[in-house]
Amino acid sequence: MSKQVDVIVIGAGIAGSTCALQLAKQGHEVILMDSQEFPRHKTCGEFMSPETKEMLEYLDIHLEQKLQPTTMDRAQIIMPDGGEIEAPLPGNAYGISRYELDCILHQAALEAGTTILTKSTVTKIEQPQAGLYEVQFKQNGELVQYRAKAVIGAHGTKKPRGVVPSAENLRDETVYVGIKSHFTGMQIPPRVELYFCEGGYVGISPIENGKTNVAALLTLETVQGSGTSVPDILHAASLTNQRLADRLAEGEAVPGTQVSIAPLNLSNIPEPWSQYPHIGDAMMMIPPLSGDGMSIALRSSLLCAQYTDRYLRGELDDKAWASEYMLAANQEFTQLLKRTRAIQKLAFAKVNVYYPKLVQMMPSLASYIVQATRLPHMNKTNR
Ligand SMILES: Cc1cc2nc3c(=O)[nH]c(=O)nc-3n(C[C@H](O)[C@H](O)[C@H](O)COP(=O)(O)OP(=O)(O)OC[C@H]3O[C@@H](n4cnc5c(N)ncnc54)[C@H](O)[C@@H]3O)c2cc1C
């Protein structure tokens, strides 16, 4: 007889951990599963936009009490020809590694009563009847099955086997590669530096303990032929931005922190539901240039927890659970995705050697980039 719980959350990244935490606080029996073991390094710029901090505080997670994240108050964009623009951020952002952050979130979820299963890869999800899911996962080479009234997909961009997309053309055709490495020895002022180069950008920002995060998003087309390791890809990117090459030469990569993700396709539209609700990157992969991925992960997690709680309490039936969450998520995220995609297109245009001219024409470009992507101020009723 398989174990039965209220909710199974698939994926223990920022979206899944916070959704599990919130539902456990609301009194539900929650299992949070992840195929990986933690702590682990994750491909991410580790730049936490100001509203991310606000949402974590709402969840009673006060990062300063756990470690010393760095704060950043401005963004600098450095063109391939060396030209630069700098703009203040709309509030202080944090720099904190996902290695630390995800563990802090797990600890909070555990304290709220969540059961966390790591090294557990979900291989099949079925819904034999309304209000019942059967989730099969592989743990230590064995197949195990649990049952739950609700399943939440927080599994990032890759769906578990057999889960079909809810529509066609959900993701863009351009294929990207994302990479990340920590560095020591770089003296970065309290700002995020975005170096544009052929086929993408490299972001550099300070994180805790005097370390620096170096993360890049580049089209697969541009990195092909440059080698597959993180240092090879960073080297290839720096060939089209000398200031990036100079910055990278200041520091030394920290062994064991290099990770990558590929293939990566950005979303054309949000996908809040397919068989079960989706949150975070599973719902929508936003251009990382915006530095808003974690904020969206948190926002969608809180929104989904709100509707899932009402469903589990019997205030919504399964159809209303799906339709109301889909409506709310589409209202919340569709315009933001459109804005960030427009910025991404501008930033990744092949003509980005003409940027200095563009900047003369539009001196507010940098502040546009850092402010146009912000979510509207949190609506307390959405929590
Ligand atoms: C290059 C790059 C730079 C970025 N920079 C930033 C930035 O500076 N700031 C920012 O806010 N955002 C940034 N982002 C985006 C940000 O990393 C994501 O939006 C965020 O990690 C999404 O969190 P998530 O919880 O949805 O997914 P994830 O953190 O990816 O978590 C998903 C989890 O699901 C697990 N999983 C997957 N499939 C299964 C399965 N079948 N069974 C069990 N577990 C499974 C995975 O192991 C993983 O741990 C960046 C992204 C990239 C690629």
The ligand as an SDF file (V2000), in Angstrom:
LIG
                    3D

 53 58  0  0  0  0  0  0  0  0999 V2000
   22.7280   31.5890  -16.4080 C   0  0  0  0  0  0  0  0  0  0  0  0
   21.5850   31.9190  -15.4740 C   0  0  0  0  0  0  0  0  0  0  0  0
   21.6890   33.0120  -14.6240 C   0  0  0  0  0  0  0  0  0  0  0  0
   20.6410   33.3420  -13.7690 C   0  0  0  0  0  0  0  0  0  0  0  0
   20.7820   34.4120  -12.9330 N   0  0  0  0  0  0  0  0  0  0  0  0
   19.7860   34.7430  -12.0990 C   0  0  0  0  0  0  0  0  0  0  0  0
   19.9400   35.8140  -11.1830 C   0  0  0  0  0  0  0  0  0  0  0  0
   21.0030   36.4140  -11.0740 O   0  0  0  0  0  0  0  0  0  0  0  0
   18.8810   36.1350  -10.3880 N   0  0  0  0  0  0  0  0  0  0  0  0
   17.6930   35.4580  -10.4490 C   0  0  0  0  0  0  0  0  0  0  0  0
   16.7710   35.8010   -9.7110 O   0  0  0  0  0  0  0  0  0  0  0  0
   17.5380   34.4190  -11.3010 N   0  0  0  0  0  0  0  0  0  0  0  0
   18.5390   34.0420  -12.1030 C   0  0  0  0  0  0  0  0  0  0  0  0
   18.4170   32.9600  -12.9280 N   0  0  0  0  0  0  0  0  0  0  0  0
   17.1350   32.2080  -12.9040 C   0  0  0  0  0  0  0  0  0  0  0  0
   17.0160   31.3680  -11.6370 C   0  0  0  0  0  0  0  0  0  0  0  0
   18.1660   30.5590  -11.4590 O   0  0  0  0  0  0  0  0  0  0  0  0
   15.7760   30.4810  -11.7480 C   0  0  0  0  0  0  0  0  0  0  0  0
   14.6850   31.2570  -12.1420 O   0  0  0  0  0  0  0  0  0  0  0  0
   15.4570   29.7980  -10.4280 C   0  0  0  0  0  0  0  0  0  0  0  0
   16.5060   28.9320  -10.0690 O   0  0  0  0  0  0  0  0  0  0  0  0
   14.1540   29.0120  -10.5480 C   0  0  0  0  0  0  0  0  0  0  0  0
   13.9520   28.2610   -9.3760 O   0  0  0  0  0  0  0  0  0  0  0  0
   13.0850   26.9360   -9.4310 P   0  0  0  0  0  0  0  0  0  0  0  0
   12.9220   26.5240   -8.0130 O   0  0  0  0  0  0  0  0  0  0  0  0
   11.9030   27.1370  -10.2800 O   0  0  0  0  0  0  0  0  0  0  0  0
   13.9800   25.8640  -10.2190 O   0  0  0  0  0  0  0  0  0  0  0  0
   15.3570   25.1890   -9.8070 P   0  0  0  0  0  0  0  0  0  0  0  0
   16.1030   26.0210   -8.8480 O   0  0  0  0  0  0  0  0  0  0  0  0
   15.9930   24.8150  -11.1120 O   0  0  0  0  0  0  0  0  0  0  0  0
   14.9210   23.8600   -9.0470 O   0  0  0  0  0  0  0  0  0  0  0  0
   14.3280   22.7710   -9.7090 C   0  0  0  0  0  0  0  0  0  0  0  0
   14.6990   21.5110   -8.9270 C   0  0  0  0  0  0  0  0  0  0  0  0
   13.9010   20.4170   -9.4330 O   0  0  0  0  0  0  0  0  0  0  0  0
   14.6820   19.2490   -9.4050 C   0  0  0  0  0  0  0  0  0  0  0  0
   14.0940   18.2990  -10.3730 N   0  0  0  0  0  0  0  0  0  0  0  0
   13.9930   18.4300  -11.7120 C   0  0  0  0  0  0  0  0  0  0  0  0
   13.3670   17.3760  -12.2510 N   0  0  0  0  0  0  0  0  0  0  0  0
   13.0670   16.5300  -11.2140 C   0  0  0  0  0  0  0  0  0  0  0  0
   12.4210   15.2530  -11.1280 C   0  0  0  0  0  0  0  0  0  0  0  0
   11.9510   14.6280  -12.2140 N   0  0  0  0  0  0  0  0  0  0  0  0
   12.3030   14.6860   -9.9070 N   0  0  0  0  0  0  0  0  0  0  0  0
   12.7690   15.2890   -8.7770 C   0  0  0  0  0  0  0  0  0  0  0  0
   13.3880   16.5080   -8.8190 N   0  0  0  0  0  0  0  0  0  0  0  0
   13.5300   17.1210  -10.0190 C   0  0  0  0  0  0  0  0  0  0  0  0
   16.0870   19.7210   -9.7790 C   0  0  0  0  0  0  0  0  0  0  0  0
   17.0820   18.8310   -9.3020 O   0  0  0  0  0  0  0  0  0  0  0  0
   16.1450   21.1070   -9.0930 C   0  0  0  0  0  0  0  0  0  0  0  0
   16.7990   21.0760   -7.8300 O   0  0  0  0  0  0  0  0  0  0  0  0
   19.4490   32.5670  -13.7660 C   0  0  0  0  0  0  0  0  0  0  0  0
   19.3560   31.4560  -14.6080 C   0  0  0  0  0  0  0  0  0  0  0  0
   20.4100   31.1190  -15.4440 C   0  0  0  0  0  0  0  0  0  0  0  0
   20.2860   29.9210  -16.3480 C   0  0  0  0  0  0  0  0  0  0  0  0
  1  2  1  0
  2  3  1  0
  2 52  2  0
  3  4  2  0
  4  5  1  0
  4 50  1  0
  5  6  2  0
  6  7  1  0
  6 13  1  0
  7  8  2  0
  7  9  1  0
  9 10  1  0
 10 11  2  0
 10 12  1  0
 12 13  2  0
 13 14  1  0
 14 15  1  0
 14 50  1  0
 15 16  1  0
 16 17  1  0
 16 18  1  0
 18 19  1  0
 18 20  1  0
 20 21  1  0
 20 22  1  0
 22 23  1  0
 23 24  1  0
 24 25  2  0
 24 26  1  0
 24 27  1  0
 27 28  1  0
 28 29  2  0
 28 30  1  0
 28 31  1  0
 31 32  1  0
 32 33  1  0
 33 34  1  0
 33 48  1  0
 34 35  1  0
 35 36  1  0
 35 46  1  0
 36 37  1  0
 36 45  1  0
 37 38  2  0
 38 39  1  0
 39 40  1  0
 39 45  2  0
 40 41  1  0
 40 42  2  0
 42 43  1  0
 43 44  2  0
 44 45  1  0
 46 47  1  0
 46 48  1  0
 48 49  1  0
 50 51  2  0
 51 52  1  0
 52 53  1  0
M  END
$$$$
